[in-house]
Amino acid sequence: MKRAFTNLMLLDGSEHMTPRRGQAVLVDDDRIAAVLPEQDCSLEGFEVIDLGGQYLMPGLINLHVHIPAGGKPSKKPMDAKKSVKLATSNALTRKYIEYMYKSYCRTELLSGVTTFRSVGGIENYDTWIRDRIAAGKAVGPRILAGNMAVSVPGGHMAGSLAYEATTPAEAAAYVRKIAADKPDLIKLMVTGGVLDATVKGEPGVLKMEPALVKSACDEAHRLGFQVAAHVESPQGMRVALENGVDTIEHGAKPDAEIIRLFRETGAVHVATLSPALPYALFDPEVSHVSETERFNGEVVFRGIVDCAKQCLANDIPVGLGTDTGCPYVTHYDMWRELQYFHKCCGVPNSFALYTATKRNAELAGIGDVTGSIQAGRCADFIVCARNPLEDLTVLRNLSMVVARGTVIRDPKIKKMPQVEAELDKFM
């Protein structure tokens, strides 16, 4: 199928992008064949799609997603270990896992996310849905799949979305076990999280000892995988960076030594502003968190913001992800992460858009595949009525999503009114 998208304002995904009028985007099957001035195009043989002056830009790329959770808030913390054990207990509940994976991936795509990176899922269902989507058997974004992570007893997501390693040899063995299902990366849970903390002011306690981190990283790198690390404290960042991780997910307030380690190792910071915001800024009557959880949530939120700011100031790459699955973090709100990045880290709208498209693609190692509007890249883009360079909130309502050349007109998503109402207070 050959399609020509015309009468549009083009935002190409580059760092200093400005709207370009009078361009046509020519698509042949799943690839962008050319981007040319309309007056220079021969459109014979193309289905012409007139966008009526709307804005066309690359699809969003979300670098931090947990597929099997939808972000619905609850009054009581969920026992993740018990929930996963129940979900995998029989054929009927496993069918529900499959339904949930398909549904959430479809929602991601309809919201404008044409690629995401999963960083901790149930068993090998991340690669299962990745392969079904790639084969055209399910609807969803391109997925860089992580499957199960490696944690330790009592560590973050231990026994639910992560294996529990007790020795360096066992950590390496779990890496090999995960690698057998051909994922795209390996995830480590180096520290605890906000809900794991038992002491006020001590979120992100180091859980995985340096020797385990090193063993897992060495084995992952030997097998050709990059390593993403859940880290929410300065101590955790030092241990992770010193022992071989490639991306710091979340982050914390860095000191000069941590900045030096980022530079020396070439590691990347993946900022996730969405999950800590409800803990830090919501009224506890709404978030249903304890005083300790709220205090620790604010420590983590400020730490992530500070880490992103300092990394940017020191030319250390920063990517964006939502940590979808946490309370109030849905599969349709990647656009909010861009807005938080703009408001909390002080970056221009254009830089937020660049980060969530071309930059995220480059950091994920697929910059030659997607993330920008240019000849040879995959036809992954979104269309919105107004200019997102002026107002990022226009991305919440899209008129079209194109993924690998497939056109979805007027995408509709079922949203959670309570979540929308509370999050909109912080726009």
N, C-alpha and C positions, 0 to 999 in steps of 0.2 A: 504494500500500500504506500503510495506517495502522497504526501500532504504538504500544502504550502500555507503557512500561517502568515497572514498579511494584516495591514492596517493596525499596527501595534506600536507600543512604546517598549523598546528592548532594554532590559537590564541584564548585562551579560555575566554577572557574578564576580567580576574583577574587583580588586580592592578599591579603586577609585571610580567605580562605575557611575555613569550618568545616563539618563534616558536618551535613547537614540530613536528618532522618528524615521519613518520611511524605509525600514528594513523588512525583509521577508525571511522567515526561517523555513528552510526546505528540509523535509524529513522523508527519508527513504527507509521504510520498514521501521526498525528500532533505532536508527542513527540519524543525527543531524548531517545532512548532505552538504548544506551550504547556508551561510548567512550573508545576504546580499541586499543592496538597495533594490527596492521593488521595481524601479524603472529599468534595472539591468536584468531582470529575471524573465525567463521563458517559462510560463506556468502550464504549458501544454503537458497533459498526462498527469497533472497533480489535482487532487481534490483541494480546492481553495477554501480555507477557513478564515473568514474575515472576523477579526477580534474587535472591531468597532472602536479602535483607539485605546484599548485596555493595555495593561502592563504585563509583559511576559518576562519571567525570570527563572533561573534554575530551581528545581525542586529542592526543598529543605532536606538537610542531612542531620540526623539526630545521632550523636555518638554515644549515648548512654541510655539504653532501654532494657527493662526487664519485661519480657512479653507477657508472662502469665498473671499479671495483676493490672487492674484497671484504674486504680487511683481513688476508688470510692472510699470516703472517710467512714470511720466507725467510732463508736464511743469507747470501745475496749480494744487494746492491742491484739492483733491476730497471732495465734501460735502457728508460725510458718511451718515448723517441723511437723506438727500434727496435721496441718492442712494438706501438705504435700504427701504425707504418708497415706492419708485418706484418698486423695485424688489419684494415686497410683495403685490403689489396692485391688482393683478389678477392672474387667473389660468395659463395663458401663461408665465408670468414672473416668477411665482413660479416653473414652469417646468424648466426654465433656472437655477434657484437656485439649483435644484436637479442635473441638468447636470453638473454645475460648481463644486458642492461638489464631485460628482463621479469622475470627471476628475482630480481634484486636489489631491484627496486621492490616485488615481491610480498613479499619478506622484510621490507622496511621496514614495510609495512602490517601484516603479521601480528605484528610486534613492538610495535605500538601507535602508530607514527608515521603520522598521517593527513594530514600536509602536510610537505613538505620543500622546501628551496631548493637547487638544484644550482648549483655555482659553479666550473665547469670540467669539460667532458666532451669526448668524441670527436666532432669535426665538429658536425653538427646533430642528433645522436641524443637529446640532452636534450629538445629540443622535439618530436622524433618520438615519444618514449615519453609525454611529457606529453599530447600530443594523442590518442594511442591510449587512454590511461587515461580521459581526459575523455569520449571517445566510447564507452566501455564495451567496447573491444576488447582491453584488457589490465587486469590487476588491480594496483592500486597506489595510493599516496597522491595527493593533489593536489600538483602540482609547479609551483614557480616556477623556470623553467628559465633557465640561463645559457649553455649551449652552450660553444663555445671561448672562452678568455680572451685577453687581449692581454698579451704579455710582450716581451722584447727578446732579441737573440742572447746566449746564455749565461745567460739569466734563468730563473726558476723555471718549470718545466714547458714551456719553450720547445720548439716543434716537436712536442710530443705533445698536450697539452691546451690549448695556447696558441700563437697566432701570434707571429711575431718582427718587431716594428716597429723600424725604425732611425731614423726621423725623426718629428717631430710630425705632419706631413702623413700619413705612413704609419699612425701610431697612429689618427688620425681615420678613415682609409680602412678600417682593420680593424674599427673600431666600426660603420661603415656596413655592412660585409660581414656581421658577426654579426647586426646589426639586421634584415637582409633575411629572416631565418628567424623573425622575430617572437618573440624571447626575452622574458623578464620582467625581466632586468637585464643589466648589463655587468660583467665581472670583469677587474681589472687585477692583474698580478703585479709589485708595486712593488719588493719586496726578494727576496732569495734565501730559502732555508729551511735547516733543520738539515742536510740531506744535501748542500746546495749549498755549504756553508761549507768552506773549505780551511784556515782558521786557527782555532786554539783560542781561544775567547772572542769570536769575531766571526761569530755567526750572523745571518742577516737583513741581509746587506750590501745597500746600496742598488744596485739594478740599473737601474731606470727613472728617467731624468733628469726633473727637474721639468717641463720644457717638454713632454715626451711625456705625462706624467700630466695636465697641464692641457689639452692638445689632446684627449686621449681623453675626459676628463670633460666638457669643453665640448661636444663632439659628441654624447656620450651624453645629456646634459641637453637639448640642442637637440632630440633625437629623442624625448625623454620617458622616458628610462631612468635609474634610479638606478645608482650605481657602487659595487661592492664591491671592496675592495683587500686582497690578500694582503700583510701587513706583519708583520715579526718583529724590528724594531729601533726604538729611539727616533728615529733619523734618518729612517727610512722613514715613521714615523707623522707627523713634522712635514711632510715633503714631500707625503705623501698628503693630509693635512688642509689644507695651504696651497693645494693645487691642485684641490680640488673633490670628493674622494671622499665618499660618503655613509655607508659602513660600513667600519670597520677590522676586518678578519678576523684573528684570532689576537691581535695586539697585542704590546706590550713595556712595560717599566717607564716610566711617564710622568713628565715633570717638570712644573713649574708652567706652562710655555709650552704644552705639549701639552694640559693640562687646559683652558687658556684657549681653545685652538683648537677643542677638542671643543665647548665652550660656544658659542663664536662662530659655528661652522658648523652646529651642530645635528646633527653626525655621531654615529653609534652604534658602540659596541664590541660585536662578536660574539665572545664568548669560546669557545675550543675547547681544553679541558683534556685531552681524550682522546689526541691524537696525540703530544704531547711526553712524556707520562707514561712510556711504555715506555723511551724513550731516557734519561730522567732517573733513573728509579727501579728499573728492572729490573737484575738481575745481567747483566753483559755476556755471560756464558756462555749466557744465555737469549736476549737481544735481538740478539746477534751484531753489536753496533756497536763501533766503535773508541773509544779513550779520548777523542779529539777530538769525535766525534759524541755521546758520552755527556755530556761537559762542556757542549757547546753545547746539547744537549737540555735540560739542567737550566737553563741561562740562559734559554731560550725558555719553559720551563714556569713558572719563577718570574716571568718577565716578564708572561706572560698572567695569572697569578694576581694579580700586583700591579696590572696595568692594570684588571682587573675590580673589585678592591677599591677602588681610587682613584676609578674612574668612579662606582661606587655611592655612595661617600662624598660625591661632588660632584654628585649627582643627574643624572648622565649615563647615558642608557639603556644597559643591557647585555642582549644576547641570548645564546642558547646554540646551539651546533652541535657536531657531533662530528668534522668533517673525515674522515668515513668514506672508507675506501679506503687510508688510511695503515696501516702494519703494526700489527696488534692492534686496529684500529678497524673493527668490523664494521657490517653493515647492520641489526643487531638490538640494538645496545647504547646507544641514546639514553638509556635509564634510568641508565646509568653516568655519563653526563655530568651529570645532575642530582645524583647522589651526590657526584661530585667537586666540583661547585659548592658543595654544602652543606659538605663536609669541608674543602676547601682555601680557600674564600672566606668561610666562616663564616656563610652565610645560613641561615635556618630552612628546614626542609623545605617549609613552605607557600610561601615565596618562590621556592624552586627550582621547585616545581610551577607556580606562577603564571608564572614566567619562561618555562618550556617550553611554555606553552599560550597564555593570553590575551596576555601581554606579547610573546612572539615573533610572534604573529599581528599585533599592532599595529605592531611594528617592521617587519614585512614588508609592511605596507600592506593587510592583509586582515582587520583586526580586526572589520570589519562583516560578514564572511563566516563566520569560524570562530574557534576558540580559547576559546569560553566556552559554557556551557550556559544558553541563554536563548532565548526565542521569537524566531524570525526567522533565527537562525544555522543554518548547515548542520549536519545530524545527523552530527557527527564526534565520537565518544567511545569510551572504553575502560572496561572493567569488570574489577575485581580483587577478590580475596576479602577482603583486609584493608586497613586504613587506611594509605595512603601518607604521610599527614601524620606518622604515628608511625614509619614505616620505608619509605624509598624503594625498598628492594630488592624489595618486593612487586610492583613494576612489571615485573620480569623474567619473571613468569609471569601471563599474563592469561587470563581466562575468556571474554572477548568483545571483539571490535573491531567498531565500527560506523563505516562510512565513507560519507558522502553517503547515509545511510539504509540501506545494505546491511549486513546482519548476518553476521558471521563468528563462529561459536561455537567455543570451545576451540581457538584458533589454535595450530598446531604449527610450529616452526622447526627446521631442521637446523643445529646449532651446531658450532663447532670446539672439541673438548675441551681442546686445548693452550692455546688463547686464553682459554677460560673459567677454567682452572686458574690461569694466571698472573695474570690480572686480578683474580680473586677474592682474591688475597693483599693487595690494596690497598683492600678494601672496609671 
